[in-house]
Amino acid sequence: MQPSLQNTMSMDVESFERLSSFVTRDYGIKLPSTKKSMLESRLNKKVRALGLNSYKEFLDYIFSDEGKQGELYHVVDLITTNKTDFFREADHFHFLSKEFLGKYKTETGRNNIKIWSAGCSSGEEPYTIVMAMEEYKKNNLDTTYSLLASDVSTRVIQTAFLGIYDIDKIDPVPLDLKRNYFLRSKSNPKLVRVKPQYRKKVQFKRINFMDNHYGVSKAEYDIIFCRNVLIYFDKPTQERVINKFCSHLKPGGLLFLGHSESIIGMNVPLRQIRPTVYRYEE
Ligand SMILES: C[S@@+](CC[C@H](N)C(=O)[O-])C[C@H]1O[C@@H](n2cnc3c(N)ncnc32)[C@H](O)[C@@H]1O
């Protein structure tokens, strides 16, 4: 432990290696040594709040029987990068509602659409999907849908479940959709909340992609969004997780990845139909 002028505690190499091996093994997230100062800045407050004087003490505590019951969960909340936005990579939602769903119904007869937002962070992605689906339904009255949203971090799932956001957060949402899908807080004009009937459309669940079983049925989903999550994993882990997603997709179903992610060089049963949009083909 060497407190600096700013009172930040520095992490010794051994503790960093112990923590990064744990995070990679249990959560898939790569933590090269360049991430050390990022980790220190995220964990410092927690170490001090626990009244501990070094990262070694902190790691001994979180990996103890007592730590495993509680604090270890909060560590993943601090380590994950949860950056997200409403209508992030908006062409995906346009493609979904303006091109894919109509064709999918014609080809497969399916109009009860099951969607999974995998790695949903604080909810902006699943609520964007709700808006896209509700708008689609206006001209396609026979379509129904259900939406599962999952993340490994319980902190972001709680935020997503509440559906309360700073008003600036909904800047990317078109004006008519803002009016239809959000309520302004009466007590704090800087906050908005997703209307209850749309919050109810989403079922939230904690799922860690490194687990053997995700607790969801095989061949259950028509569409899986897993965007800007796999970039934190190494290639073999990405390939393993994508193959697992495929086992949960119906034939002909879609996987959306983030714009900087790809399946190049992977042995996965997917065909690219758009940049970062893939169709599951058995
Ligand atoms: C950058 S956010 C992406 C959010 C959203 N999909 C988007 O594109 O805006 C990545 C999310 O992946 C989650 N995540 C990281 N590792 C995970 C794992 N092993 N299992 C499930 N979710 C994970 C993080 O907690 C975080 O909320």
PDBQT file of the ligand as one rigid body, heavy atoms in Angstrom, charges set to zero:
ROOT
HETATM    1  C1  LIG A 301     -20.707  -1.717 -22.649  1.00  0.00    +0.000 C 
HETATM    2  S1  LIG A 301     -22.109  -2.500 -21.956  1.00  0.00    +0.000 S 
HETATM    3  C2  LIG A 301     -23.099  -2.744 -23.411  1.00  0.00    +0.000 C 
HETATM    4  C3  LIG A 301     -24.562  -2.426 -23.165  1.00  0.00    +0.000 C 
HETATM    5  C4  LIG A 301     -25.462  -2.535 -24.397  1.00  0.00    +0.000 C 
HETATM    6  N1  LIG A 301     -25.518  -3.881 -24.891  1.00  0.00    +0.000 N 
HETATM    7  C5  LIG A 301     -25.017  -1.588 -25.472  1.00  0.00    +0.000 C 
HETATM    8  O1  LIG A 301     -24.509  -2.008 -26.514  1.00  0.00    +0.000 OA
HETATM    9  O2  LIG A 301     -25.184  -0.380 -25.284  1.00  0.00    +0.000 OA
HETATM   10  C6  LIG A 301     -21.494  -4.143 -21.621  1.00  0.00    +0.000 C 
HETATM   11  C7  LIG A 301     -22.310  -4.912 -20.596  1.00  0.00    +0.000 C 
HETATM   12  O3  LIG A 301     -21.896  -6.282 -20.609  1.00  0.00    +0.000 OA
HETATM   13  C8  LIG A 301     -21.974  -6.783 -19.290  1.00  0.00    +0.000 C 
HETATM   14  N2  LIG A 301     -21.100  -7.960 -19.131  1.00  0.00    +0.000 N 
HETATM   15  C9  LIG A 301     -19.752  -7.990 -19.032  1.00  0.00    +0.000 A 
HETATM   16  N3  LIG A 301     -19.328  -9.237 -18.806  1.00  0.00    +0.000 NA
HETATM   17  C10 LIG A 301     -20.421 -10.028 -18.789  1.00  0.00    +0.000 A 
HETATM   18  C11 LIG A 301     -20.627 -11.427 -18.573  1.00  0.00    +0.000 A 
HETATM   19  N4  LIG A 301     -19.597 -12.261 -18.322  1.00  0.00    +0.000 N 
HETATM   20  N5  LIG A 301     -21.894 -11.898 -18.604  1.00  0.00    +0.000 NA
HETATM   21  C12 LIG A 301     -22.927 -11.066 -18.844  1.00  0.00    +0.000 A 
HETATM   22  N6  LIG A 301     -22.811  -9.741 -19.030  1.00  0.00    +0.000 NA
HETATM   23  C13 LIG A 301     -21.554  -9.213 -19.006  1.00  0.00    +0.000 A 
HETATM   24  C14 LIG A 301     -21.520  -5.595 -18.441  1.00  0.00    +0.000 C 
HETATM   25  O4  LIG A 301     -21.949  -5.702 -17.101  1.00  0.00    +0.000 OA
HETATM   26  C15 LIG A 301     -22.116  -4.398 -19.184  1.00  0.00    +0.000 C 
HETATM   27  O5  LIG A 301     -23.311  -3.951 -18.626  1.00  0.00    +0.000 OA
ENDROOT
TORSDOF 0
